[in-house]
């Protein structure tokens, strides 16, 4: 993320957004810049892939189902648009930690002590950990104290 933020600072933020008196390594400026870059990227990715998914993957016959709500697609888009800034806050905090040097992320393969092997193991363990965490969060959200369902 430091490479992306560096390019955004050099070509967009410094000449057009921030006054020249704000230092680029300021905590406040970095946080604000990361919020802008992360949210802009999230919206671009969401609308690009949601549009492609809607036109090429989504089964449009489902819209004729009796339980399909009026304006459901619009409502889901609006829900996502409102939720993305809140979801970006933990991401920005992690990006900020990485940017300020509190991570073990390497910019090139030579930074890994064991080379490609460690890179592959790191990627696989990251995917396993995040997938497992998402599963348990999803499962927890279906707990009866969180997700109340009216029963007949």
C-alpha positions as CSV (number, residue, x, y, z in Angstrom):
1,X,0.0,0.0,0.0
2,X,2.9,2.3,0.5
3,X,3.7,2.2,-3.2
4,X,0.1,3.1,-4.1
5,X,0.0,5.9,-1.5
6,X,3.3,7.3,-2.7
7,X,2.1,7.5,-6.2
8,X,-1.2,9.0,-5.1
9,X,0.6,11.6,-3.0
10,X,3.0,12.5,-5.8
11,X,0.5,12.8,-8.6
12,X,-2.8,13.7,-7.0
13,X,-2.8,14.6,-3.3
14,X,0.2,16.9,-3.1
15,X,-0.6,19.2,-6.0
16,X,-4.4,19.1,-5.9
17,X,-5.8,18.1,-2.4
18,X,-3.4,18.9,0.4
19,X,-1.6,22.2,1.1
20,X,2.2,22.0,0.5
21,X,2.8,22.7,4.2
22,X,1.4,19.2,5.2
23,X,4.3,16.8,5.5
24,X,3.7,13.5,3.6
25,X,4.7,11.4,6.7
26,X,2.0,13.1,8.9
27,X,-0.2,10.5,10.7
28,X,-3.4,12.6,9.9
29,X,-2.5,13.0,6.3
30,X,-1.6,9.4,5.8
31,X,-4.9,8.3,7.5
32,X,-7.0,10.6,5.3
33,X,-5.1,9.6,2.2
34,X,-5.6,5.9,3.0
35,X,-9.3,6.4,3.6
36,X,-9.7,8.1,0.2
37,X,-7.6,5.5,-1.7
38,X,-9.2,2.5,0.0
39,X,-12.8,3.7,-0.4
40,X,-12.3,4.8,-4.0
41,X,-10.7,1.4,-4.7
42,X,-13.4,-0.5,-2.9
43,X,-16.2,1.3,-4.8
44,X,-14.4,0.8,-8.2
45,X,-14.0,-2.9,-7.4
46,X,-17.5,-3.3,-6.1
47,X,-19.2,-1.6,-9.1
48,X,-17.0,-3.3,-11.7
49,X,-17.5,-6.9,-10.3
50,X,-21.1,-6.4,-9.3
51,X,-22.0,-5.2,-12.7
52,X,-20.2,-8.0,-14.4
53,X,-21.8,-10.5,-12.0
54,X,-25.2,-9.0,-12.6
55,X,-25.0,-9.3,-16.4
56,X,-23.1,-12.5,-16.8
57,X,-23.7,-14.7,-13.7
58,X,-26.9,-13.6,-12.0
59,X,-30.0,-15.7,-12.9
60,X,-32.5,-13.0,-13.8
61,X,-35.4,-15.5,-13.6
62,X,-35.0,-15.2,-9.8
63,X,-36.5,-11.8,-10.1
64,X,-39.9,-13.4,-10.8
65,X,-39.8,-15.4,-7.6
66,X,-42.6,-14.4,-5.2
67,X,-40.1,-13.6,-2.4
68,X,-38.0,-11.3,-4.5
69,X,-38.6,-7.9,-3.1
70,X,-39.5,-4.8,-5.1
71,X,-36.3,-2.8,-5.8
72,X,-34.2,-5.5,-4.1
73,X,-31.2,-5.0,-6.4
74,X,-31.3,-1.3,-5.7
75,X,-31.7,-1.8,-2.0
76,X,-28.7,-4.2,-1.9
77,X,-26.6,-1.7,-3.9
78,X,-27.5,1.1,-1.5
79,X,-26.7,-1.1,1.5
80,X,-23.3,-1.9,0.1
81,X,-22.6,1.8,-0.7
82,X,-23.4,2.7,2.9
83,X,-21.4,-0.2,4.4
84,X,-18.2,0.1,2.4
85,X,-16.8,3.1,4.3
86,X,-17.4,1.4,7.6
87,X,-15.8,-1.8,6.4
88,X,-12.7,0.1,5.2
89,X,-11.9,1.4,8.7
90,X,-10.2,-1.8,9.9
91,X,-8.4,-2.1,6.5
92,X,-7.1,1.4,6.7
93,X,-5.8,0.8,10.3
94,X,-3.9,-2.2,9.0
95,X,-2.6,-0.3,6.0
96,X,-1.5,2.5,8.3
97,X,0.4,0.1,10.5
98,X,2.2,-1.3,7.4
99,X,2.9,2.1,6.1
100,X,4.5,3.3,9.4
101,X,6.7,0.2,9.5
102,X,4.9,-2.1,11.9
103,X,4.6,-5.1,9.7
104,X,6.8,-7.8,8.2
105,X,5.7,-7.2,4.6
106,X,8.4,-7.3,2.0
107,X,8.6,-5.3,-1.1
108,X,10.6,-7.9,-3.1
109,X,11.1,-11.7,-3.0
110,X,14.7,-11.1,-1.7
111,X,13.3,-9.9,1.6
112,X,11.9,-13.3,2.5
113,X,14.6,-15.3,4.4
114,X,13.6,-18.5,2.7
115,X,12.6,-17.1,-0.7
116,X,9.8,-18.5,-2.7
117,X,9.0,-21.3,-0.3
118,X,8.2,-18.8,2.5
119,X,6.2,-16.6,0.2
120,X,4.0,-19.5,-0.9
121,X,3.5,-20.7,2.7
122,X,2.7,-17.2,3.8
123,X,0.1,-16.7,1.0
124,X,-1.5,-20.1,1.7
125,X,-1.6,-19.6,5.5
126,X,-3.1,-16.1,5.0
127,X,-5.8,-17.5,2.7
128,X,-6.6,-20.3,5.2
129,X,-6.7,-18.0,8.2
130,X,-8.9,-15.3,6.6
131,X,-11.3,-17.9,5.1
132,X,-11.6,-19.6,8.4
133,X,-12.1,-16.3,10.2
134,X,-14.8,-15.3,7.7
135,X,-16.5,-18.6,8.2
136,X,-16.6,-18.2,12.0
137,X,-17.8,-14.6,11.8
138,X,-20.6,-15.6,9.4
139,X,-21.5,-18.5,11.7
140,X,-21.6,-16.2,14.7
141,X,-23.8,-13.8,12.9
142,X,-26.4,-16.5,12.6
143,X,-26.5,-17.0,16.4
144,X,-30.0,-16.6,17.8
145,X,-28.9,-13.6,19.9
146,X,-27.7,-11.7,16.8
147,X,-30.0,-12.9,14.0
148,X,-33.5,-13.1,15.4
149,X,-36.1,-14.9,13.3
150,X,-39.8,-14.7,14.0
151,X,-41.1,-18.2,14.3
152,X,-44.7,-19.1,13.7
